[in-house]
Amino acid sequence: MKKLIMIVSMAVVLYAGLALAEETSIGFVKNVSGQAFIGRQQKLIPARANEKLLLSDALITGADGSIGVIMQDDSLLSLGPKSRVDLTQFSFSPAENKLSFIAKVKRGTMVYLTGLIAKLDRKSVRIETPNAVCGVRGTHLAIKVDNQDEDDSDISPAKSN
Amino acid sequence: MNKYNAYVMNIKIMIIFLLAVFMTSACVSTTQVVLLPNPDGKVGSLEVASVKGTDPQTLDKPWQATETSALTGAPGTPKVMDEKEVKAIFGQALAARPLPPVSYIMYFSQDSADLTAASKNLLLEALKAIALRSSTHVAVIGHTDSVGSVQYNDKLSARRARAVVDAMVARGVDSKIIEVTSHGKANPLIPTPDGVPEPRNRRVEINIR
């Protein structure tokens, strides 16, 4: 019961914080090492600590890169080298019962620790890859996608051949 | 007749060979999913299915893993992996994972914005958590119980939040990383009718990320 109160109060706190943000940020970059980028509206932005994340951003790392982010629901997502994860859908409005997170792992390695969205609605977190779908219930997972298709032309037309 | 059979057989082998080549080149990607124990040691569960949602496999034991087949796209029978092997594959992603955010609640006496002895101890813990995370996101939110007017409680909750922020800044926290808000009596932890004293609602919440 105490735990539940804590969770609900944290959800309210986070929701209040979210409502105050000037643009709807879905999370922020906590740490970066080596080459790491945010793919946003067909541009590659070098990722830096504290950079806000927006809906539809892609996280991309180079051969020596890694990146760790904290989402608005306090879930934690991190990528190893040569990876790409698209943050396709994210709603965190407990008061309106809008809760969902869909991440698409295109290639490489990702570790995810669920946050409040998975605690409040056990069916609302989904991780997709080119050949699998993961339904996540309050948990911690690692996922590796071997994919020879490294086409990022949707983000960075200049880099595609 | 024998010659004809051999001919058909050759064609059959050829077709199977071509199909195998085609299928492996068409489905180049595979997915491996591993269930990790939570940082607190508990183990959750997850379900892995094909893109079409078929052939689901449930992972509910630590270090249990499933890999999709490149041929059929179906997740394979779960196997428990060696922890060392998992750490070798995912070492860099694991090293990049931020520390989980942490929350503290400080309680106040009725009609007071003074930090209690217990709150001062909690403050030290919060300072440690801020340092450990090199945190740049600290939220401080003041609240009251439902005794008194809205206006009075708005001011009281703001004073409580301010007292916590001041104590943090006095101990070296950069004020720029603190986002301070106050909710008066609007967001009780324990809902009560108006005018009810409730110690658990006289509080300041601190969220450190």
Interface residues (C-beta under 8 A of the other chain):
Chain A: I5 M6 S9 M10 V12 V13 L14 A16 G17 L20 F28 K30 N31 S33 A49 N50 S66 I67 G68 V69 I70 D74 L76 S78 L79 G80 P81 S83 V105 R107 T109 M110 V111 L113 T114 E128 T129 P130 N131 A132 V133 C134 G135 V136 R137 G138 T139 H140 L141 A142 I143 K144 V145 D146 N147 Q148 D149
Chain B: C27 V28 S29 T30 T31 Q32 V33 V34 L35 L36 P37 N38 P39 V43 G44 S45 L46 E47 V48 A49 S50 V51 G53 L59 T68 G73 P75 V86 I89 F90 G91 Q92 A93 L94 A95 A96 R97 P98 P100 P101 S103 I105 T136 H137 A139 I141 E179 T181 H183 N187 L189 I190 E205 N207 R209
